[in-house]
Amino acid sequence: MTRADAHSRAARTRRRIGAFASALACVAASATFAADPASADTIRAAEWPVSYLDLPAAQLLSTGSGVTVALLDTGVVQGRADLTGQVTTGPDYAGGIETMGEAGWGEHGTCMASIIAGHGRDGGADGMLGVAPGAHILSIRVIRDDDAPDFGQPTTDQTPISDGIKYAVDHGAKVISMSLGGDEADAGDDSSAESDAIRYALAHNVVVVAAAGNGATEGNAVSYPGGERGVITVAAVDQNSAHAYFSTTGWDVSVAAPGVNLPCDAYNADDEYEEGSGTSQATAYVSGVVALLKSENPALTPEQIRTVLEQTASDKPAGGRNDEIGFGVVNPVAALQAAKSLGGLPTVPAAGAGVSSGHFGYGPSEKVTLADSGVARRTRAEIGGGVLVVIALVVALLMLRRPKAAGPEVVFLQLVEADPWIQPQPPLPLQPPLPAQPRQPPDPPDPGPGLGSDE
């Protein structure tokens, strides 16, 4: 399957950072951020979402500890200082001639991972601080970077995204982050491999987050899997909470997050960073917030988490929602406070493994016979009762058609089905027939002259 990674095409650049870095330039805007030569860290100074989303306050409530975020992307390079000990490498469904550490492998994915779960370096004061530094990343490679030598060629796996989703669910992920999208022949179909996989994830209480797309200047086509039902679809905003000019607008947008002029970890060096714009970055920020919520309240369902994000969003548009930023900009602190108030919800039972084909079910089923089913016994009792009513009606009809004998006649019909769900009752005692009532005399004739009238 060929899928264009439209969201990794957002403008980006690479700059070398260190104790003596003097400035960093933002590609998406003509702004320059000055850095003091004695500054401890340049990338943290450029990471405006840290204060914009009030991440330090949010991380006092939750760090995402105990939550695995499956990142379906171009791969995550192991060994980056800001992600030490936080990345597990899963299967590579994209394939290709490039390998980890080479250009075209893990550039986009490593960037997204640092936004979701970067814990910084040198005790956390320097380096990339992600939204959920206590979370774990399960990297599943499903697409290639746009500078890969075989970009645009068919992937090794025919259905990499749907297979990646299923792998994530079956290996303990609680959040699935997909900073990717595109359109296919069966995109949006309820019977497609991706829609089946997303339903499989939702049925297992796994939250799915995807990008709205970067197509606002190219017709605003709905991007999938962001357009699938049940997915939290993310748009991008700038530092002023304004809709990013490139962020796709549409009915499927749920919330927005920072997506303009953002730094993140480079794939091949700890003293380099990447900077860019896109709904990819916005999706990673929301996925990190979801990890915080799942750590705070593991019982929250995907629908509850989506509702919490939408209801607690800040910078809400007029009318409460629009197609540009959905219900507003995600607010981690307010969402965590709301999630905490939803404590005591029952945990969703763990479903069994799905089928091995390209379409996924909802766990194993059990064949139940009528002999061992209490529900079946009740059903048989109800059916038996209905049959008895019909028999009684037939008997009554036959009795009405018989010629009446002189004097009153009382008929008692007692039918009891031999079923444990119906307890037989003792017969009622026969009552003597009531005495015949005297007939009332007819009304006297009208005493007036001539024929009377009713009018």
Kinemage of the C-alpha trace (Angstrom):
@kinemage 1
@onewidth
@group {chain A} dominant
@subgroup {mainchain}
@vectorlist {calphas} color= white
{ca met a 1} P 0.000 0.000 0.000
{ca thr a 2} L 1.317 3.442 -0.860
{ca arg a 3} L 0.477 6.273 1.524
{ca ala a 4} L 1.798 9.800 1.354
{ca asp a 5} L 3.061 11.118 4.659
{ca ala a 6} L 1.642 14.568 4.038
{ca his a 7} L 2.250 15.710 7.594
{ca ser a 8} L 5.995 15.121 7.614
{ca arg a 9} L 6.334 17.573 4.718
{ca ala a 10} L 5.780 20.567 6.985
{ca ala a 11} L 8.613 23.081 6.924
{ca arg a 12} L 11.538 22.077 9.090
{ca thr a 13} L 15.173 22.849 9.571
{ca arg a 14} L 18.069 21.583 11.645
{ca arg a 15} L 20.351 23.647 13.816
{ca arg a 16} L 23.276 22.681 16.015
{ca ile a 17} L 22.756 23.547 19.663
{ca gly a 18} L 25.060 23.697 22.651
{ca ala a 19} L 26.233 25.866 25.493
{ca phe a 20} L 27.541 28.489 23.074
{ca ala a 21} L 24.706 28.530 20.548
{ca ser a 22} L 23.743 32.099 19.808
{ca ala a 23} L 20.435 31.865 17.962
{ca leu a 24} L 17.990 29.597 16.271
{ca ala a 25} L 15.967 30.481 13.231
{ca cys a 26} L 12.362 29.447 12.723
{ca val a 27} L 11.597 28.307 9.218
{ca ala a 28} L 7.836 28.668 9.341
{ca ala a 29} L 8.098 32.316 10.371
{ca ser a 30} L 10.640 35.064 9.828
{ca ala a 31} L 11.384 35.321 13.537
{ca thr a 32} L 14.673 34.839 15.326
{ca phe a 33} L 14.902 33.673 18.940
{ca ala a 34} L 17.985 35.016 20.659
{ca ala a 35} L 19.831 32.796 23.100
{ca asp a 36} L 22.294 33.965 25.710
{ca pro a 37} L 25.715 32.392 25.070
{ca ala a 38} L 25.724 31.329 28.719
{ca ser a 39} L 22.265 29.826 28.465
{ca ala a 40} L 22.128 26.272 29.764
{ca asp a 41} L 19.986 25.048 26.928
{ca thr a 42} L 18.717 26.491 23.663
{ca ile a 43} L 16.115 23.907 22.709
{ca arg a 44} L 14.215 24.389 25.984
{ca ala a 45} L 14.168 28.137 25.430
{ca ala a 46} L 12.602 27.608 21.997
{ca glu a 47} L 10.017 25.136 23.265
{ca trp a 48} L 7.162 27.613 23.681
{ca pro a 49} L 4.440 24.978 24.329
{ca val a 50} L 6.004 24.249 27.737
{ca ser a 51} L 4.682 27.538 29.132
{ca tyr a 52} L 1.777 27.844 26.687
{ca leu a 53} L 0.276 24.542 27.910
{ca asp a 54} L 1.582 25.007 31.468
{ca leu a 55} L 3.282 21.627 31.321
{ca pro a 56} L 5.132 22.015 34.658
{ca ala a 57} L 1.783 22.385 36.457
{ca ala a 58} L 0.270 19.475 34.530
{ca gln a 59} L 3.242 17.240 35.354
{ca leu a 60} L 2.722 17.876 39.053
{ca leu a 61} L -0.602 16.075 38.606
{ca ser a 62} L 0.560 13.336 36.225
{ca thr a 63} L 3.646 12.397 34.230
{ca gly a 64} L 2.050 9.615 32.199
{ca ser a 65} L 3.735 6.954 34.309
{ca gly a 66} L 2.594 3.424 33.522
{ca val a 67} L 1.117 4.342 30.142
{ca thr a 68} L 2.456 3.027 26.832
{ca val a 69} L 1.943 5.257 23.812
{ca ala a 70} L 2.190 3.422 20.507
{ca leu a 71} L 3.748 5.757 17.964
{ca leu a 72} L 2.868 4.669 14.413
{ca asp a 73} L 5.362 6.646 12.384
{ca thr a 74} L 8.697 6.413 10.557
{ca gly a 75} L 10.421 4.738 13.502
{ca val a 76} L 12.188 6.080 16.591
{ca val a 77} L 15.966 5.975 16.792
{ca gln a 78} L 17.239 4.357 19.991
{ca gly a 79} L 19.767 6.082 22.195
{ca arg a 80} L 18.675 9.698 22.088
{ca ala a 81} L 19.559 11.434 25.362
{ca asp a 82} L 16.077 12.925 25.844
{ca leu a 83} L 14.443 9.495 25.430
{ca thr a 84} L 16.821 7.211 27.324
{ca gly a 85} L 15.056 4.091 28.555
{ca gln a 86} L 11.682 5.107 27.175
{ca val a 87} L 11.512 3.533 23.715
{ca thr a 88} L 10.702 -0.041 22.703
{ca thr a 89} L 11.103 -0.860 19.027
{ca gly a 90} L 8.261 -2.867 17.538
{ca pro a 91} L 7.861 -4.328 14.055
{ca asp a 92} L 8.759 -2.507 10.845
{ca tyr a 93} L 5.756 -2.722 8.513
{ca ala a 94} L 7.125 -0.086 6.130
{ca gly a 95} L 10.355 -1.824 5.113
{ca gly a 96} L 12.682 -0.277 2.572
{ca ile a 97} L 16.390 -0.133 1.915
{ca glu a 98} L 17.147 2.450 4.655
{ca thr a 99} L 18.031 1.292 8.176
{ca met a 100} L 17.982 2.859 11.653
{ca gly a 101} L 20.462 5.711 11.868
{ca glu a 102} L 20.380 6.454 8.155
{ca ala a 103} L 18.575 9.336 6.499
{ca gly a 104} L 14.995 8.396 5.745
{ca trp a 105} L 14.600 6.221 8.861
{ca gly a 106} L 13.207 7.633 12.088
{ca glu a 107} L 13.539 11.366 11.451
{ca his a 108} L 9.862 12.241 11.790
{ca gly a 109} L 9.182 9.524 14.367
{ca thr a 110} L 12.022 10.511 16.692
{ca cys a 111} L 10.771 14.093 16.613
{ca met a 112} L 7.247 13.022 17.575
{ca ala a 113} L 8.518 10.740 20.353
{ca ser a 114} L 10.437 13.600 21.975
{ca ile a 115} L 7.298 15.770 21.985
{ca ile a 116} L 5.216 13.035 23.577
{ca ala a 117} L 7.612 11.699 26.189
{ca gly a 118} L 10.937 13.561 26.177
{ca his a 119} L 12.340 13.739 29.724
{ca gly a 120} L 15.241 16.084 28.977
{ca arg a 121} L 18.855 15.540 29.983
{ca asp a 122} L 21.262 16.584 32.714
{ca gly a 123} L 18.662 15.943 35.373
{ca gly a 124} L 15.772 17.162 33.245
{ca ala a 125} L 16.664 20.849 33.215
{ca asp a 126} L 18.050 20.772 29.682
{ca gly a 127} L 16.993 19.161 26.442
{ca met a 128} L 13.569 18.366 25.091
{ca leu a 129} L 10.743 18.245 27.645
{ca gly a 130} L 7.784 16.289 26.343
{ca val a 131} L 4.230 16.353 27.614
{ca ala a 132} L 4.342 12.989 29.415
{ca pro a 133} L 7.961 12.309 30.485
{ca gly a 134} L 6.890 9.281 32.489
{ca ala a 135} L 5.220 7.528 29.566
{ca his a 136} L 6.762 4.757 27.459
{ca ile a 137} L 6.955 4.808 23.657
{ca leu a 138} L 6.233 1.709 21.579
{ca ser a 139} L 7.638 2.548 18.151
{ca ile a 140} L 5.930 0.847 15.211
{ca arg a 141} L 7.258 1.826 11.791
{ca val a 142} L 4.420 2.070 9.266
{ca ile a 143} L 5.628 4.798 6.859
{ca arg a 144} L 8.942 6.104 5.504
{ca asp a 145} L 10.404 9.556 5.924
{ca asp a 146} L 9.860 11.804 2.932
{ca asp a 147} L 13.583 11.906 2.181
{ca ala a 148} L 13.952 8.125 2.160
{ca pro a 149} L 15.518 6.857 -1.105
{ca asp a 150} L 12.481 4.668 -1.728
{ca phe a 151} L 9.830 7.091 -0.506
{ca gly a 152} L 6.578 6.515 -2.378
{ca gln a 153} L 7.329 2.872 -3.105
{ca pro a 154} L 4.992 0.142 -1.782
{ca thr a 155} L 5.539 -0.820 1.830
{ca thr a 156} L 6.612 -4.325 2.806
{ca asp a 157} L 3.307 -4.948 4.557
{ca gln a 158} L 0.143 -4.490 2.510
{ca thr a 159} L -1.804 -2.961 5.414
{ca pro a 160} L 0.886 -1.413 7.633
{ca ile a 161} L -1.302 1.038 9.546
{ca ser a 162} L -4.090 -1.372 10.421
{ca asp a 163} L -1.589 -4.094 11.329
{ca gly a 164} L 0.337 -1.566 13.396
{ca ile a 165} L -2.808 -0.609 15.296
{ca lys a 166} L -3.592 -4.225 16.098
{ca tyr a 167} L -0.010 -4.888 17.203
{ca ala a 168} L -0.156 -1.855 19.495
{ca val a 169} L -3.386 -2.992 21.120
{ca asp a 170} L -2.166 -6.553 21.589
{ca his a 171} L 1.073 -5.334 23.203
{ca gly a 172} L -0.320 -3.122 25.917
{ca ala a 173} L -0.606 0.330 24.366
{ca lys a 174} L -3.216 2.602 25.952
{ca val a 175} L -2.781 5.422 23.436
{ca ile a 176} L -2.100 5.239 19.699
{ca ser a 177} L -0.574 8.346 18.135
{ca met a 178} L -0.619 8.734 14.350
{ca ser a 179} L 0.947 11.923 12.981
{ca leu a 180} L 0.159 10.808 9.473
{ca gly a 181} L -2.678 10.674 7.009
{ca gly a 182} L -3.820 10.596 3.448
{ca asp a 183} L -6.645 9.314 1.300
{ca glu a 184} L -7.129 5.879 -0.208
{ca ala a 185} L -9.716 4.130 -2.324
{ca asp a 186} L -11.482 2.732 0.747
{ca ala a 187} L -10.783 5.659 3.106
{ca gly a 188} L -13.773 6.265 5.353
{ca asp a 189} L -15.449 2.940 4.534
{ca asp a 190} L -16.811 1.158 7.585
{ca ser a 191} L -15.464 -2.112 6.191
{ca ser a 192} L -11.896 -0.975 5.484
{ca ala a 193} L -8.884 -2.506 7.207
{ca glu a 194} L -8.139 0.747 9.028
{ca ser a 195} L -11.688 1.306 10.262
{ca asp a 196} L -11.797 -2.287 11.521
{ca ala a 197} L -8.478 -1.787 13.306
{ca ile a 198} L -9.639 1.437 14.942
{ca arg a 199} L -12.821 -0.224 16.175
{ca tyr a 200} L -10.621 -3.011 17.546
{ca ala a 201} L -8.577 -0.441 19.466
{ca leu a 202} L -11.615 1.384 20.827
{ca ala a 203} L -13.203 -1.892 21.909
{ca his a 204} L -10.062 -2.583 23.939
{ca asn a 205} L -10.237 0.839 25.641
{ca val a 206} L -7.316 2.244 23.622
{ca val a 207} L -7.460 5.925 22.655
{ca val a 208} L -6.625 6.754 19.026
{ca val a 209} L -5.240 10.211 18.126
{ca ala a 210} L -4.529 11.328 14.543
{ca ala a 211} L -3.647 14.440 12.574
{ca ala a 212} L -6.216 16.547 10.751
{ca gly a 213} L -3.747 17.146 7.909
{ca asn a 214} L -1.818 20.012 6.366
{ca gly a 215} L -4.109 20.555 3.385
{ca ala a 216} L -5.876 23.826 4.182
{ca thr a 217} L -4.335 25.471 1.115
{ca glu a 218} L -4.946 22.426 -1.062
{ca gly a 219} L -8.690 21.893 -0.842
{ca asn a 220} L -9.126 20.759 2.771
{ca ala a 221} L -9.621 17.105 1.877
{ca val a 222} L -10.489 14.940 4.884
{ca ser a 223} L -7.417 13.002 5.974
{ca tyr a 224} L -7.616 9.410 7.137
{ca pro a 225} L -7.317 7.837 9.664
{ca gly a 226} L -8.191 11.195 11.231
{ca gly a 227} L -11.605 11.050 9.594
{ca glu a 228} L -12.483 7.653 11.059
{ca arg a 229} L -15.167 7.386 13.714
{ca gly a 230} L -13.948 7.467 17.292
{ca val a 231} L -10.601 9.092 16.489
{ca ile a 232} L -9.504 12.280 18.285
{ca thr a 233} L -8.511 14.436 15.308
{ca val a 234} L -6.104 17.302 15.970
{ca ala a 235} L -5.623 20.667 14.250
{ca ala a 236} L -2.697 23.088 14.710
{ca val a 237} L -2.509 26.573 16.235
{ca asp a 238} L 0.272 29.101 16.740
{ca gln a 239} L 1.464 30.881 19.884
{ca asn a 240} L -1.505 33.240 19.708
{ca ser a 241} L -4.001 30.346 19.586
{ca ala a 242} L -4.786 31.242 15.987
{ca his a 243} L -5.552 28.526 13.479
{ca ala a 244} L -2.412 27.608 11.532
{ca tyr a 245} L -2.806 28.559 7.887
{ca phe a 246} L -1.902 25.038 6.688
{ca ser a 247} L -4.057 23.058 9.159
{ca thr a 248} L -6.884 21.213 7.401
{ca thr a 249} L -10.360 22.320 8.450
{ca gly a 250} L -13.311 19.975 8.602
{ca trp a 251} L -16.118 18.336 10.526
{ca asp a 252} L -13.749 15.751 12.008
{ca val a 253} L -11.563 18.199 13.978
{ca ser a 254} L -11.936 17.619 17.710
{ca val a 255} L -9.335 19.872 19.371
{ca ala a 256} L -6.216 21.854 18.486
{ca ala a 257} L -2.683 22.031 19.884
{ca pro a 258} L 0.625 23.815 19.199
{ca gly a 259} L 1.840 23.191 15.665
{ca val a 260} L 3.908 26.167 14.488
{ca asn a 261} L 7.659 26.762 14.861
{ca leu a 262} L 8.362 23.847 17.180
{ca pro a 263} L 11.672 22.223 18.112
{ca cys a 264} L 12.135 18.497 18.638
{ca asp a 265} L 14.899 15.903 18.803
{ca ala a 266} L 16.911 15.044 15.710
{ca tyr a 267} L 17.273 11.417 14.737
{ca asn a 268} L 21.044 11.179 14.509
{ca ala a 269} L 22.648 13.429 17.132
{ca asp a 270} L 21.997 14.722 20.630
{ca asp a 271} L 23.481 18.147 19.862
{ca glu a 272} L 21.086 18.770 16.998
{ca tyr a 273} L 17.383 19.450 16.876
{ca glu a 274} L 14.716 19.748 14.237
{ca glu a 275} L 12.302 22.611 14.004
{ca gly a 276} L 9.127 22.752 12.000
{ca ser a 277} L 5.387 23.141 11.774
{ca gly a 278} L 2.503 20.790 11.132
{ca thr a 279} L -0.470 18.955 12.532
{ca ser a 280} L 1.995 16.127 13.186
{ca gln a 281} L 3.447 18.052 16.111
{ca ala a 282} L -0.024 19.066 17.306
{ca thr a 283} L -1.056 15.406 17.311
{ca ala a 284} L 1.982 14.445 19.373
{ca tyr a 285} L 1.112 17.093 21.972
{ca val a 286} L -2.457 15.819 22.304
{ca ser a 287} L -1.248 12.203 22.507
{ca gly a 288} L 0.979 13.236 25.399
{ca val a 289} L -1.978 14.861 27.165
{ca val a 290} L -4.024 11.690 26.690
{ca ala a 291} L -1.178 9.719 28.299
{ca leu a 292} L -1.378 12.037 31.311
{ca leu a 293} L -5.127 11.400 31.558
{ca lys a 294} L -4.814 7.617 31.223
{ca ser a 295} L -2.179 7.597 33.961
{ca glu a 296} L -4.375 9.705 36.235
{ca asn a 297} L -7.517 7.643 35.604
{ca pro a 298} L -6.917 4.364 33.718
{ca ala a 299} L -10.642 3.581 33.699
{ca leu a 300} L -11.496 6.447 31.352
{ca thr a 301} L -12.846 5.231 28.027
{ca pro a 302} L -11.806 6.739 24.687
{ca glu a 303} L -15.132 8.539 24.457
{ca gln a 304} L -14.787 9.947 27.969
{ca ile a 305} L -11.287 11.207 27.239
{ca arg a 306} L -12.432 12.849 24.036
{ca thr a 307} L -15.297 14.525 25.914
{ca val a 308} L -12.958 15.734 28.678
{ca leu a 309} L -10.535 17.236 26.141
{ca glu a 310} L -13.349 18.989 24.280
{ca gln a 311} L -15.167 20.309 27.353
{ca thr a 312} L -12.034 21.605 29.092
{ca ala a 313} L -10.419 23.144 25.993
{ca ser a 314} L -9.369 26.782 26.163
{ca asp a 315} L -9.691 29.506 23.518
{ca lys a 316} L -13.037 28.104 22.435
{ca pro a 317} L -14.362 29.542 19.169
{ca ala a 318} L -17.631 31.426 18.911
{ca gly a 319} L -20.525 29.044 19.222
{ca gly a 320} L -18.401 26.502 21.066
{ca arg a 321} L -16.913 24.753 18.032
{ca asn a 322} L -15.771 25.354 14.481
{ca asp a 323} L -14.067 23.364 11.739
{ca glu a 324} L -10.720 25.105 12.201
{ca ile a 325} L -9.826 24.245 15.804
{ca gly a 326} L -12.723 22.056 16.877
{ca phe a 327} L -13.744 22.746 20.484
{ca gly a 328} L -10.616 24.779 21.182
{ca val a 329} L -7.013 24.341 22.311
{ca val a 330} L -6.242 21.391 24.541
{ca asn a 331} L -5.769 22.362 28.211
{ca pro a 332} L -3.757 19.700 30.100
{ca val a 333} L -4.284 21.045 33.635
{ca ala a 334} L -8.043 21.526 33.266
{ca ala a 335} L -8.387 18.134 31.584
{ca leu a 336} L -6.502 16.403 34.404
{ca gln a 337} L -8.646 18.081 37.039
{ca ala a 338} L -11.792 16.965 35.215
{ca ala a 339} L -10.452 13.434 34.770
{ca lys a 340} L -9.721 13.165 38.468
{ca ser a 341} L -13.322 14.058 39.294
{ca leu a 342} L -14.449 11.119 37.178
{ca gly a 343} L -12.841 8.624 39.567
{ca gly a 344} L -14.570 5.399 40.482
{ca leu a 345} L -15.528 4.436 36.960
{ca pro a 346} L -15.478 0.679 36.325
{ca thr a 347} L -12.477 -0.611 34.439
{ca val a 348} L -13.294 -1.919 30.977
{ca pro a 349} L -12.765 -5.705 30.904
{ca ala a 350} L -9.785 -6.807 28.857
{ca ala a 351} L -10.910 -8.364 25.585
{ca gly a 352} L -9.253 -11.406 24.113
{ca ala a 353} L -6.934 -11.541 21.154
{ca gly a 354} L -8.432 -10.815 17.758
{ca val a 355} L -8.452 -12.965 14.680
{ca ser a 356} L -5.306 -13.202 12.608
{ca ser a 357} L -6.829 -11.961 9.362
{ca gly a 358} L -6.767 -8.390 8.063
{ca his a 359} L -10.130 -7.642 9.699
{ca phe a 360} L -10.305 -7.659 13.446
{ca gly a 361} L -13.025 -8.886 15.766
{ca tyr a 362} L -13.847 -8.036 19.360
{ca gly a 363} L -12.369 -10.945 21.283
{ca pro a 364} L -13.298 -14.638 21.566
{ca ser a 365} L -16.906 -15.707 21.595
{ca glu a 366} L -18.500 -18.582 23.499
{ca lys a 367} L -21.119 -20.885 22.048
{ca val a 368} L -24.014 -21.235 24.476
{ca thr a 369} L -26.660 -23.934 24.122
{ca leu a 370} L -30.233 -23.715 25.306
{ca ala a 371} L -29.608 -26.386 27.911
{ca asp a 372} L -27.104 -24.309 29.907
{ca ser a 373} L -28.521 -20.850 29.456
{ca gly a 374} L -30.737 -19.265 32.092
{ca val a 375} L -31.697 -16.642 29.549
{ca ala a 376} L -32.800 -19.418 27.227
{ca arg a 377} L -34.991 -20.903 29.964
{ca arg a 378} L -36.637 -17.563 30.518
{ca thr a 379} L -37.101 -17.193 26.776
{ca arg a 380} L -38.743 -20.619 26.580
{ca ala a 381} L -41.008 -19.694 29.459
{ca glu a 382} L -42.079 -16.522 27.671
{ca ile a 383} L -42.716 -18.436 24.448
{ca gly a 384} L -44.637 -21.108 26.355
{ca gly a 385} L -46.733 -18.452 28.028
{ca gly a 386} L -47.563 -16.952 24.645
{ca val a 387} L -48.636 -20.358 23.328
{ca leu a 388} L -50.933 -20.850 26.326
{ca val a 389} L -52.585 -17.495 25.714
{ca val a 390} L -53.288 -18.497 22.117
{ca ile a 391} L -54.762 -21.825 23.269
{ca ala a 392} L -56.991 -20.029 25.773
{ca leu a 393} L -58.251 -17.660 23.084
{ca val a 394} L -59.060 -20.555 20.768
{ca val a 395} L -60.973 -22.370 23.519
{ca ala a 396} L -62.890 -19.229 24.376
{ca leu a 397} L -63.801 -18.726 20.737
{ca leu a 398} L -65.083 -22.296 20.484
{ca met a 399} L -67.155 -21.854 23.617
{ca leu a 400} L -68.747 -18.716 22.217
{ca arg a 401} L -69.748 -20.570 19.059
{ca arg a 402} L -71.500 -23.391 21.017
{ca pro a 403} L -75.267 -23.059 21.615
{ca lys a 404} L -75.929 -21.864 25.151
{ca ala a 405} L -77.653 -24.234 27.587
{ca ala a 406} L -80.314 -23.052 29.998
{ca gly a 407} L -78.925 -21.325 33.061
{ca pro a 408} L -75.497 -19.829 33.637
{ca glu a 409} L -72.371 -21.705 32.813
{ca val a 410} L -68.984 -21.130 34.441
{ca val a 411} L -65.853 -22.506 32.809
{ca phe a 412} L -62.483 -22.639 34.649
{ca leu a 413} L -59.428 -23.296 32.501
{ca gln a 414} L -56.103 -23.882 34.301
{ca leu a 415} L -53.015 -24.436 32.165
{ca val a 416} L -49.596 -24.730 33.776
{ca glu a 417} L -46.389 -25.361 31.843
{ca ala a 418} L -43.947 -27.720 33.528
{ca asp a 419} L -41.032 -25.293 33.566
{ca pro a 420} L -38.870 -24.337 36.558
{ca trp a 421} L -39.316 -20.651 35.766
{ca ile a 422} L -43.136 -20.907 36.133
{ca gln a 423} L -44.365 -22.017 39.530
{ca pro a 424} L -47.834 -23.691 39.449
{ca gln a 425} L -50.474 -22.059 41.617
{ca pro a 426} L -53.250 -23.960 43.502
{ca pro a 427} L -56.621 -23.898 41.729
{ca leu a 428} L -59.126 -21.315 42.846
{ca pro a 429} L -62.232 -22.677 44.699
{ca leu a 430} L -65.374 -22.896 42.633
{ca gln a 431} L -67.925 -20.240 43.485
{ca pro a 432} L -71.676 -20.930 43.290
{ca pro a 433} L -73.388 -19.339 40.323
{ca leu a 434} L -74.946 -15.967 40.927
{ca pro a 435} L -78.786 -15.884 41.056
{ca ala a 436} L -80.486 -14.707 37.898
{ca gln a 437} L -81.241 -11.007 37.983
{ca pro a 438} L -84.837 -9.933 37.215
{ca arg a 439} L -85.243 -8.203 33.907
{ca gln a 440} L -86.015 -4.532 34.009
{ca pro a 441} L -89.399 -3.547 32.568
{ca pro a 442} L -89.278 -1.587 29.344
{ca asp a 443} L -89.589 2.158 29.468
{ca pro a 444} L -93.236 3.363 29.386
{ca pro a 445} L -94.491 4.786 26.102
{ca asp a 446} L -94.481 8.541 25.568
{ca pro a 447} L -97.755 9.898 27.035
{ca gly a 448} L -97.903 12.759 24.553
{ca pro a 449} L -100.302 12.714 21.592
{ca gly a 450} L -99.095 11.397 18.299
{ca leu a 451} L -95.637 10.027 17.453
{ca gly a 452} L -92.812 11.445 19.564
{ca ser a 453} L -89.421 12.609 18.255
{ca asp a 454} L -85.876 12.258 19.659
{ca glu a 455} L -85.182 15.817 18.715
